[in-house]
């Protein structure tokens, strides 16, 4: 079942999530619904608070697709990313250690159509539980590491706009307050335009 994705400034997005203690059928159903919701929205990550559930749960799938979005382009993954099966479900996730730093132009399903450069750890050691309650550990880098850090922020009520300058964040907040968010059709048109411009540049 597709769920509603909450958008800023919904106050639920600023709440702190609690640890999951019951690994039951209800949790599995929520995971399935979150994955369906994430794929439908063409996202690469979704945290439970984004659908109104204040628990420490993330679903992620950063596997890149080809231009036609028909198949996964596994050759674009890092060696560490290839070791992890996706979609990835992380429950009660903890960053044990972070290494180095990198930047990435991040967006968010809860702040749609806005993108800003955010600084993150380049590589992370993680521990988490799967949907059955089994604890596991792993080390990852690349886009997957960035996405995990982004989604984990939601568990403490933090949004990616909290990582940018006050001036940039204020501009985004004021724009949302004044004009709201673009419609799904407007977003799709913008994506098509961007794709066409990219193809035009590549053909030159």
C-alpha positions as CSV (number, residue, x, y, z in Angstrom):
1,X,0.0,0.0,0.0
2,X,1.3,3.4,-1.0
3,X,1.8,5.8,1.9
4,X,1.6,9.6,2.1
5,X,5.0,11.2,2.3
6,X,5.1,14.1,4.7
7,X,6.7,17.3,3.5
8,X,8.3,20.2,5.3
9,X,7.1,22.1,7.4
10,X,5.1,19.2,8.8
11,X,6.1,19.1,12.5
12,X,6.3,15.3,12.6
13,X,9.5,15.6,10.5
14,X,11.1,17.4,13.5
15,X,10.3,14.6,16.0
16,X,12.9,12.1,17.4
17,X,12.2,8.5,16.5
18,X,12.2,5.6,19.0
19,X,14.0,2.3,18.7
20,X,12.1,-0.6,17.3
21,X,11.5,-3.3,19.9
22,X,9.0,-5.6,18.2
23,X,10.0,-7.4,15.0
24,X,6.6,-8.6,13.9
25,X,4.2,-8.9,10.9
26,X,3.2,-5.3,11.4
27,X,6.8,-4.1,11.0
28,X,7.2,-6.3,7.8
29,X,4.1,-4.8,6.3
30,X,5.4,-1.2,7.0
31,X,8.7,-2.1,5.3
32,X,6.8,-3.4,2.2
33,X,4.6,-0.3,2.1
34,X,7.6,2.0,2.5
35,X,9.5,0.3,-0.3
36,X,6.4,0.6,-2.6
37,X,6.1,4.3,-1.6
38,X,9.8,5.0,-2.2
39,X,9.8,3.3,-5.7
40,X,6.6,5.0,-6.7
41,X,8.1,8.4,-5.8
42,X,11.3,7.5,-7.7
43,X,13.3,8.0,-4.5
44,X,16.5,6.1,-3.4
45,X,15.8,6.2,0.4
46,X,12.9,6.7,2.8
47,X,12.8,6.9,6.6
48,X,9.8,5.9,8.7
49,X,9.2,9.4,10.0
50,X,8.6,10.6,6.5
51,X,5.5,8.5,6.4
52,X,4.4,9.5,9.9
53,X,5.9,6.5,11.8
54,X,8.3,7.7,14.5
55,X,10.5,4.6,14.7
56,X,14.1,4.0,13.7
57,X,13.5,2.3,10.3
58,X,15.0,3.1,6.9
59,X,14.6,1.5,3.4
60,X,17.2,2.3,0.7
61,X,17.9,1.3,-2.9
62,X,20.6,3.3,-4.6
63,X,21.3,0.9,-7.4
64,X,21.8,3.1,-10.6
65,X,19.7,2.4,-13.7
66,X,20.5,2.9,-17.3
67,X,19.2,5.8,-19.3
68,X,15.9,4.0,-20.1
69,X,15.6,2.9,-16.4
70,X,15.1,-0.7,-17.6
71,X,18.0,-2.4,-15.8
72,X,20.5,-1.8,-13.0
73,X,23.9,-0.5,-13.9
74,X,25.9,-2.5,-11.4
75,X,29.2,-1.5,-12.9
76,X,28.6,2.0,-11.5
77,X,28.6,0.7,-7.9
78,X,31.7,0.8,-5.7
79,X,33.2,-2.5,-4.5
80,X,31.8,-2.0,-1.0
81,X,28.3,-1.2,-2.4
82,X,28.3,-4.4,-4.5
83,X,28.7,-6.4,-1.3
84,X,25.3,-5.3,0.1
85,X,22.0,-6.7,-1.2
86,X,19.5,-4.0,-2.1
87,X,16.9,-2.9,-1.3
88,X,18.5,-2.4,2.1
89,X,16.4,-2.4,5.2
90,X,18.0,-0.8,8.3
91,X,16.4,-0.9,11.7
92,X,17.9,0.9,14.7
93,X,20.9,1.9,12.6
94,X,24.1,3.2,14.2
95,X,27.1,4.8,12.6
96,X,30.0,3.1,14.5
97,X,32.7,5.1,12.8
98,X,33.0,7.6,9.9
99,X,36.0,8.1,7.6
100,X,37.0,11.1,5.5
101,X,34.5,13.6,4.0
102,X,32.7,14.1,0.7
103,X,30.1,16.4,-0.7
104,X,27.0,15.6,-2.7
105,X,24.0,17.5,-4.1
106,X,21.2,16.1,-2.0
107,X,17.5,16.3,-2.4
108,X,14.7,14.8,-0.3
109,X,11.2,13.4,-0.9
110,X,10.1,15.5,2.1
111,X,11.5,18.7,0.6
112,X,10.8,17.9,-3.1
113,X,12.4,19.9,-6.0
114,X,15.1,21.4,-3.9
115,X,18.8,20.4,-4.0
116,X,21.8,21.6,-2.1
117,X,25.4,20.5,-1.5
118,X,25.8,18.7,1.8
119,X,29.0,17.4,3.5
120,X,29.0,13.8,4.7
121,X,31.4,11.0,5.8
122,X,33.0,9.4,2.7
123,X,32.9,5.9,4.3
124,X,31.0,4.5,7.3
125,X,31.1,1.5,9.6
126,X,27.5,0.5,10.4
127,X,25.5,-1.7,12.6
128,X,21.8,-2.3,12.3
129,X,19.0,-4.9,12.6
130,X,17.2,-6.5,9.7
131,X,13.4,-7.0,9.6
132,X,13.7,-10.3,11.5
133,X,15.6,-8.7,14.4
134,X,19.0,-10.1,13.4
135,X,21.9,-7.7,14.0
136,X,24.4,-7.2,11.2
137,X,27.4,-5.0,10.5
138,X,28.9,-3.6,7.3
139,X,31.2,-0.9,5.9
140,X,30.1,1.1,2.9
141,X,31.0,4.1,0.8
142,X,29.7,5.8,-2.4
143,X,26.2,7.0,-2.8
144,X,24.8,4.3,-0.5
145,X,26.9,5.7,2.4
146,X,25.6,9.2,1.7
147,X,22.0,8.0,1.5
148,X,22.3,6.2,4.8
149,X,23.5,9.3,6.5
150,X,20.8,11.4,4.9
151,X,18.0,9.0,6.0
152,X,19.4,8.6,9.5
153,X,19.1,12.3,9.9
154,X,15.3,11.9,9.7
155,X,15.4,9.7,12.8
156,X,16.6,12.7,14.9
157,X,14.3,15.2,13.2
158,X,17.0,16.6,11.0
159,X,16.5,17.6,7.3
160,X,19.2,18.1,4.7
161,X,18.5,21.8,4.7
162,X,19.8,21.9,8.3
163,X,23.3,21.2,7.0
164,X,23.5,24.2,4.6
165,X,24.0,27.8,5.3
166,X,21.4,29.9,7.1
167,X,21.0,32.1,4.0
168,X,20.4,29.1,1.7
169,X,18.1,27.4,4.1
170,X,16.1,30.6,4.7
171,X,15.7,31.1,0.9
172,X,14.3,27.5,0.5
173,X,11.9,27.9,3.5
174,X,10.6,31.2,2.4
175,X,10.0,29.9,-1.1
176,X,8.1,27.0,0.2
177,X,6.1,29.2,2.5
178,X,5.3,31.6,-0.3
179,X,4.7,29.3,-3.3
180,X,4.5,25.8,-1.9
181,X,5.9,22.8,-3.8
182,X,5.6,22.2,-7.5
183,X,3.0,19.6,-8.7
184,X,4.1,16.1,-9.8
185,X,3.4,17.1,-13.4
186,X,5.7,20.2,-13.0
187,X,8.4,18.0,-11.5
188,X,8.1,15.5,-14.3
189,X,8.3,18.2,-17.0
190,X,11.4,19.6,-15.3
191,X,13.0,16.1,-15.3
192,X,12.2,15.6,-19.0
193,X,13.7,19.1,-19.8
194,X,16.9,18.3,-17.9
195,X,17.2,14.9,-19.6
196,X,16.7,16.5,-23.1
197,X,19.4,19.1,-22.3
198,X,21.8,16.4,-21.2
199,X,21.2,14.4,-24.4
200,X,21.7,17.6,-26.5
201,X,25.0,18.3,-24.8
202,X,26.2,14.7,-25.3
203,X,25.4,14.8,-29.0
204,X,27.6,17.8,-29.6
